[in-house]
Amino acid sequence: MIDDAELLRRYAEDRSEEAFAEIVRRHIGLVYGKALRTLGYDRHLAEDGTQIVFSLLARKAAALSRRPAVSSWLYVTTGFVAAKMVRTERRRRMREQQAEAMDPLSITHPPSADLNCLYPALDTAMGKLSGRDRTAVLLRFFEGMPYSEIAPALQLSEEEADWEWLLAVLQNPGQGACTETTPAQDNYFFVSAVDNGWYASGLIEVRQALPAVRGLADQLLAPMDFSIFYDNRAQTDCDVNAALPDPATGQMYGGFYVDQGPAPYHNGALYSDPRIAMYIGMGRHQMPGDVWWRTWRTPPPQRCATDPVPSNPGVGY
């Protein structure tokens, strides 16, 4: 694929309309989307803003041809252009409102609620990234560039090899590029009760607070089964790692290994992090309500030799 720099150079030197058309085709979604969000989803204003940005790009083609990718420049410039349009539009509306206030027959309609309240936060976060980091995020998540093409597009040097590793981490969070195919008890195959509990609680908050993305949150929540974290066997007093001779049973497993089964330890005290998975599992009717009564409120009545006794003094209530 011809990079942005070469396309801009062809346009700047040869006035190649085909080269500039390819630049527009490649980045118009990014520019229009940013303009649309900043301009309050006014499609007509967003279209005008998009035209202004690409006109600026055409004027600055020669200077910008020295950059390996122009995604970050387009993103930032669109923000500036759209912000100026917002100020202009705000002044125009103020004048109209003042005129309407003088007309007793005018009817004012309340503005509709903007359900896309996540996007301003997204744009704010993007604005805090360095130029190279912003470009990488834009290329991958806004323009859909494959990971394998991002490093060449950024013209990374040998000294910047760590960035390639970071891209691998973005593809497979946890331990870098995941190459294992045989199930094993490590982070490649581990499903954490704690992490998934908090993840699900975040999705539940999102679906309640942001109707615009409720459908997406529901799709992510639907396949989650918290029953895999519950040990429904008869409860024992010895609260230690289940791999030891006298394991505890009942309460919550600490996690689950894909294609292998529950993690060989429990983490079921009421104060422990897995309680969020317990709450959600009961609320979704994926585990019985007795899990609430099984959780330890105090250290187990029979402590195991391998289970250290707390050193801090207890407090009675």
N, C-alpha and C positions, 0 to 999 in steps of 0.2 A: 504493500500500500504506500502511495506517495504521501510523504509527511506534509504537515501544514506549511513548514518553512519553504519547501520546494514549490508548493502551489502558490504561495504569496509571491515568491520570487518570479515565477512565470507571469503572474498578473502584473507585478510592478515593472518588469522589463519588457514583456511582450504584449501586455494588455490582453492576456488570454482570458476570454470570457468563460471558457470551459473550466479553467483552473479556479476562477473565483466562484463559479456556480457549484463546484465540488466543495469548496470551503463552506459555502452557505448551507448546502445539503447536509454536510457533516455536523454542523454546529447550530442549526436553526432551532432545534428542539431545546437545547440548553439555553439559548438567548431568549426565546419566546417564553419558556417556562419561568425563568427568573423575572422577566418583565411582567408577566401575568401575576405572579405572586406579589411583587412589589406594588403593582398598580391596582391592587384590590380586585383582581379578576375581571377587570374591564378589558374585554377582548379587543375592542377598537383601539384603546390606548396602547395595549400591549403590542399590537401589530405596528402601530406608529413607532413605538420605541424600538422594536426589532429592526425596522428599516433604518432608523437613525444609527444604531450600533453598527450595522453592516456598512453603512455609508462611511462612518469613521474608520472602519477596518480597511476599506478600499483606499482611503486617503493616506493611511499609515502603513500600507502594505510593504513598502520598501524597508522601513525601520523594523517592522514586526517579523519580517522574513528571517531575521537573525535568531528568532526563538524557535526551539524544536516543536512546540505546540502552543496554540493561542487560546486554548480553553480557559485558562485562568484569566487572561487579559479580557476576553469576551465577558466572562462572568462578572468581573469587577466593574468593567466599563458599563455593562448593562445596569448594574446597581446604581452607578452614578447618574446615568441617563434617566432611569426610571424615577429616581429620587427627585431629580429636577422637575420631571413631569408631574410628580405628585404635588410638589409645591405650587407649580403653576395651576394645576387643576384645583387645588384647595383654595387658592385665591379666587379663581373663577366661581367656584361654588359659593364662597362667602359673599361675593357680590350678588349672586342670584338669590341667596337666602335673605340678604338685606332687602332686595327688591320685593321678594315675596312677603316679607314681614310688613311692608307698607301696603300690601294688597289684601283687603279683608276677605276676599273671595278665595284666596289661595288655601290649599289643603296640604299640610305637611305629612308625609308618610315616614314612619320610622325606618331607619336602615335595616336591611336584613342582616341576621347574624352571620358572621364569617366562621364557618365550621372548620376551615382549614387553618386552625390556629397553630398547628405544628410547624408550618412552613416558615414563619418569621424566625422561630428559634433555630431552624435548620440553617437559614441564611446567615444568622448571626454567628453560629458556630463555624460555618464555612469561611466567614470573613476573618476569623481569628487564626486560620491556618496559614502556614508559610506558602509562598508562591508555588514551590514544587509539590508540597503535600496537597495543596488545593487542586493543582493540575491533575495529580494522580487520582484523587477522589472523583473529580469531574469526569475524567476519561473513563473510569471504570463504572461508576454508579449512575452517572447522568447520561453518558453517551454510549455505554455498553461495550467499551473496548475490552477484548480478552486480556487476561492478566499477562499472557506471554508477550503481548505487544506493548505493554505500558512502559517497561524499562527501556526498550529501544526508542520509543517515542519521546522519552525524556532525555535521551542521549546520556545515560548514566556512565560515569567513568569507573575504572577498576576500584578507585578509592571509595566509591559509593556502593560497594557490593552489599552492604548491610541493608540498603533499601530494597534490593531484590529479595532478601530474606523476609523483610517486612511484608512485601507483597504476598509471599508464600503463607505468612501467618494470616493475612487477611482472607486468603482462600480457605484455610483450614485452621480456625482458632484453636488454641490449646497447646500443641507441640510442633508448630511449624507444618511443613508439608506432610500430610498423612499418607504413608505408603503401605501400611500394614493391611494385609488381607485375611490373616488368620486371627480369629478372636483371641484376645488376651486381656488380662486384668490390668489395664493401664488407661491413661487418659484418652486414648483413641476411641475406646469402647465404653467409657464410663458415663453414666447418666446420673448426675448429682441430684439428690432429693432437695438439698438446700437451693442450688442454683435454679432448678426448675420450679420450685415453689415460689421464689421471688419473681422469676420470669412470668409465671402465670398470674401472680398478683398484679404485676404491672399491666398485663394485657386486660385484666378485669377492670382496673382503674381506667385504662384508655377507652374501653368500650362504653363505660358509663359516662365519661367526661367528654368524649369526642364522637358524637354521632356520625360524623363524616367517615370515620375509619372503623366503625363498629363491625361492619361486615368482615373486614380484613382481620380484626382481632378475633372474631368468632371462628374464622377459618383456622387460625393458629391454635386456638384453645381446643377445638373439637377433638383432635386426635390424642390429646394428652390424657394419659391414664395413670392416676396417682396410686392405684391399687398395687402397683408393682413395688411400692416402697413400704408396704405394710406387712409385718410378720404377724399372722393371725393364729400362730400356735399358742399353746398354753404358756402363760407367762412364768418365767423363773426369776429368782432373786439375784442371781449372779450376773452382774451387768458388765461383761467384758467382751473382747473380740470373739466372735463366734468360731474363729479358727482354733481357739484354745479348747482344752478338753471339756470344760464345764461352761458352755456358752449360755448367755442370756437369750430368752426368746420372748415373743410378744413385742409390742411397741413398733418403732419405725426403723427400717434399714437406712443406712447412710446413703445408699445409692443402688444402682442397678447396672450390671455389665451386659451389654447387648449380646444376644445369642448365648448367654451363659447363666444368668440368674442374678439374684440379689447380691449386694456386696456383703462380705463376711463379717459385718460388724453392725451394731445398733447405735442409734443416737436418739433416744426417746425421752430425755428429760424435758419437762415443760418449758424450761428456760432456754433450751437449745434451738439452733436455727431450723432444724427440720419441722418445727411446729407449724410453719406456714404451709408446708406440704400437707400436714395433717389437717389443718383447717380447710384447705381447698379440697382435699380428698373427701372429707365429710360433707362439705357443702355441695359437691358434685355427685354425692351418693355413690362414690367409688370405693369407700371403705366404711365399715360400721361405726356407729357412734361410740362404741366402747373404747375406741382408740383414745378418746379423751380421758377416760378413767384409768387407762393403763399407764399413762405417762407418769414418770417419777416426779413427785413434788419435793422429795428429799432424797439423799443418798439411799440406795437399796438397803433393806433391813439386814440382808446377809451379804457382807462384802467378800469378795474373792481375794485370795492372797496376792494375786498379780494386779489388783486394782488399788492404786494408792489412795490412802485416806486423806481427805482435805486437811491442810495444815492450819487454815484460818479457823478461829473459833466460830461456833454456830450462834445464831440469834433466835431466841424463842419469840413467838407471836401469840 
